[in-house]
Amino acid sequence: MIKKFDIRPGPLLYGAATFIPGVARWRRRGTGGTVSARYCYSVWLRHWVQHVRLGLREVPAVVAEIGPGDSLGVGLAALLCGAERVMALDFIRYAETARNEAVLDELTGLFRDRAGVPDESEFPDVMPGLDSYRFPDPLFPGRALDANLHPERVGRIRQAVRSADADVGSGIIRYAAPWTDPRVIVDGSADLILSQAVLEHVNDLEATYHAMRLWLKPGGRMSHVVDFSSHGLTRSWNGHWGLPDSAWSLIRGKRPYLINREPLSVHIRLLEREGFRILDVIPRSGPPGIARDRLARRFASLTDEDLNVSCAFIAAEKPPAPPKPRRRPRT
């Protein structure tokens, strides 16, 4: 079966082993890149620059990140750019105070130096790409950046980092894990929601997009980079679409999450169903993978775009509130 369905032996054996009590918990590890301040700096600036290109005129006041991972660095970068409050929502609490403080110090240095945005030579897999990787000075009119980086303000952010780790953060930073309850954020309170290679791991995409619609203010934005690849579970980058549900259940095992195998068109459909206006989709094609005749029955109707897009940046907007009707003057 391994050869027939292009499954790597390691993930299959581990998936089977998770049926043994305690194995999935024992193997719990960090998530990777967000321990790097330069990675967080690059991710935040790429998302923000793209939103400016799409008409955003100021730094979002309230930013929510889905799946911050090993540090709250993306949210910290947003605060250093002028955001007033950030919310970090994760499935498992990975980020720790010492790590967050170290990332905050490095990020502060990067912004003080007006460092260029780390590009594909440093992070070849990070999306979205930019037309220019120079520091975006036009986004900081006058001395706005100097004010954002004032030692007193950075000190307040540092105190908020410590409070957030103690699970009492209710001011500048709110860190919530797990975030599966939609009530974790007050409805209509977020100006921007973003995620980086996270939504492919969410089990219930429909409920997640519905929750994000509730969380966003009217006219609020969101942007997500979604990785549609098999994440190394199969030899071909898109081999997971060739696996029948019976084989997939063995790989998935008892893990609380893995990947949901949903293609780009599903994300677009769910966004439109929730009433979002799609602002932009930037797809990235993968290398040659499995052919259409090897798709499992469940995925036989994948579009050509779905079958070939390995990653995409998706930006969307919640429609503004309709104007209130004017009262007619009394006669």
Secondary structure, DSSP 8 states (H G I E B T S, - for coil): -HHHHTB-HHHHHHHHHTTSTTHHHHT----SGGG-HHHHHHHHHHHHHHHHHTT--S--SEEEEE--TT--HHHHHHHHTT-SEEEEE-SS----HHHHHHHHHHHHHHHHTT-----TTT-TT--S--S--S--GGGS-TTHHHHHT-HHHHHHHHHHHHHHHTT---SSEEEESS--SGGGS-TT-EEEEEEES-GGG-S-HHHHHHHHHHHEEEEEEEEEEEE-S-TTSBSSTTGGGGS-HHHHHHHHTT-S-------HHHHHHHHHHTT-EEEEEEEEE-SS---GGG--GGGTT--HHHHHEEEEEEEEE--------------
